[in-house]
Amino acid sequence: NAMDAVASRDHALEAASGCAILATHLSRLAEDLVLWSSEEFGFVRLSDGYATGSSIMPQKRNPDAAELVRGKSARVIGDAVTLFALVKGLPMAYNRDLQEDRRALFDAVETTRGCVRILSGALASASFREDRFEADLQGSFSLATEIADWLVTLGVPFREAHHAAGQTVAWCEANHTDLRGVPASQWPAFHPRLDERVTTWLDPRSAIARRTSLGGTAPEQVAAQVEALKGWLDATCD
């Protein structure tokens, strides 16, 4: 018992590992913000408090907050690796090497907390362009699954329906168009049961609303999940 008490650093390893996992998720969210705030996407605009101007291009807004959070995650992961490397070769009981554990542990916790604060502020003050999101989804190949699902409602085996959806996408790519560019006369060529009625299923909002299973994308399911998470946070904070 005494040997284990002075040798174990599991508490530090677990804390640093938790920070590394959280920092990794924050980094992925930050990457989305970096991409979405670019001119090519234009889905989100970070507030002036979390973006800076370019040193040479006055029209450019750099998503510095998101980029820094993305970079800091590497530091937190490094802290966790440092702790694992520190204890991996030590014999049991206390060794002087363990005096190095504080720096990595404290840095992991402090850096992760800072990343949470920064990204929370960036998200709370950001403006999202819903019109760009919806416009980008019109005719998108991400809706090709709706073609297969529509065929399934007509009794077509999913294997056939999946193949028909794939053929539709292949035709669109060959003809340099999206799903909106498929003429009514072309649908039966992908499957005998397909016709222009399938286009009623290619509306992004309708496609989202149809996913009503537990944890699905339907608005009521998303709202239920948000409330569940809020309840969990309230209980955890208390």
C-alpha angles and dihedrals in degrees: 000000000000093000092050092046094059097034101049121094094167091124090058093044092050094047093048091045091052090050091049092051092048092045090051091055091046089051092053091049089048090052090055090052091050092052096040093050093053121105090247092060105022093183098131138025118206116217120254090257091065101035133058136203122254118260091230107018111059094192094057123097113198117209090224097160093056093043092051092049089050089052095044090057089069089056092052092048087051090053091054091048089048091057094047091048090047096058102030097088101033122115116232122285125036122328126183089237087077092073085081093065097083097063094052094042096047092044092050093051096042094046093047093049090051091050091051092052094047096046092044090055093045092052095043093053098038122105118221120209103221091179091062092048093052095042091052091052096053106110091356119158087233084080093059090098087066089065091056092044092050091053091049090057086059091055098261113145111252092238090062093040091051091052091050091052090051091051090051092054091046090053092049092050092048090050095043095240140106131239091285089063097063108111119224092247092057100059097079089055089068094049133348091238094052121100138151092283088081089073089075086068094052096078109114095220092049091048091053093046093054092064096085099146118117108293092009128142097257111121093243091053092049090049091050091051091049090053091048091052092047089053091050092050092049091050092046095048092048 
